[in-house]
């Protein structure tokens, strides 16, 4: 299966596109995504699609610095649940190492390595997609995001020794200068950040020692295993795609960067089918939605990917033995 990323990787994308006068929905559609998929920050989407839409957006807007501009929308909380634990680590080294060790929890494309030598620390960023494609914007977004994280760990005025990119410089480097200062360099041997190793031993400016143990206990409870199954990935994508009305095996396969036969084969290996996962996911969501008396049944029908309320009602009766209205009434009583 191709690597996935959390929708939070595109946090601020819609806002940035609109500010630059381009249509985010049209661009997302071209890579098989939808603005609705970005409204929930903790969902998986295709890493390939996320990288491609950044390149398309840069070309459409005429901004070679699109990735750097998008990084301005990042907040530490964009990292998701892991941010609650990382921010309580006592020093920069332990915080950064935890973030790198668990990066698979929020981005399967990103591969980061921290090395030290001769008094210097180098944070090297690699993107692994399983195929050759242009990654300029995604790389600049990742490096800029790490730069912001290090500034949060240390202090807002902190500056590294160098910020390096392997690709050539854009025609206009003003956004890069604003983001990184005069130390940004292009046509270098790596993508990453070079800074004094002593900075790693600095206290984490965000940490509260009294909160660390609570944060660690919380993380142990929510941490997911690294070997997420194909069924887990398909189930998450079904939840994202249902409200769009485009939840099909073909669309799921496209989001995963494989063909439908590959999806069927992986699911069969775990004793599942696409239809069974679709039905189980719909049942789970239907119970949550219908139990809420303030949510109209027509809205629930749309959220579950049905083309009509009558179709939803027939399916619900088959699954639960009564109409959604009757089921809701029995729960209320």
Secondary structure as GFF3:
##gff-version 3
##sequence-region A 1 333
A	DSSP	beta_strand	4	6	.	.	.	ID=ss1
A	DSSP	three_ten_helix	7	10	.	.	.	ID=ss2
A	DSSP	alpha_helix	13	19	.	.	.	ID=ss3
A	DSSP	alpha_helix	24	30	.	.	.	ID=ss4
A	DSSP	three_ten_helix	35	38	.	.	.	ID=ss5
A	DSSP	beta_strand	44	46	.	.	.	ID=ss6
A	DSSP	alpha_helix	47	61	.	.	.	ID=ss7
A	DSSP	alpha_helix	66	71	.	.	.	ID=ss8
A	DSSP	three_ten_helix	76	79	.	.	.	ID=ss9
A	DSSP	alpha_helix	82	86	.	.	.	ID=ss10
A	DSSP	alpha_helix	92	101	.	.	.	ID=ss11
A	DSSP	three_ten_helix	103	105	.	.	.	ID=ss12
A	DSSP	beta_strand	110	117	.	.	.	ID=ss13
A	DSSP	beta_strand	120	127	.	.	.	ID=ss14
A	DSSP	alpha_helix	136	153	.	.	.	ID=ss15
A	DSSP	beta_strand	162	164	.	.	.	ID=ss16
A	DSSP	alpha_helix	174	180	.	.	.	ID=ss17
A	DSSP	beta_strand	184	185	.	.	.	ID=ss18
A	DSSP	beta_strand	192	196	.	.	.	ID=ss19
A	DSSP	three_ten_helix	197	201	.	.	.	ID=ss20
A	DSSP	three_ten_helix	209	211	.	.	.	ID=ss21
A	DSSP	alpha_helix	212	222	.	.	.	ID=ss22
A	DSSP	alpha_helix	230	242	.	.	.	ID=ss23
A	DSSP	alpha_helix	249	256	.	.	.	ID=ss24
A	DSSP	alpha_helix	260	269	.	.	.	ID=ss25
A	DSSP	alpha_helix	274	290	.	.	.	ID=ss26
A	DSSP	alpha_helix	297	303	.	.	.	ID=ss27
A	DSSP	alpha_helix	309	320	.	.	.	ID=ss28
A	DSSP	alpha_helix	324	332	.	.	.	ID=ss29
###
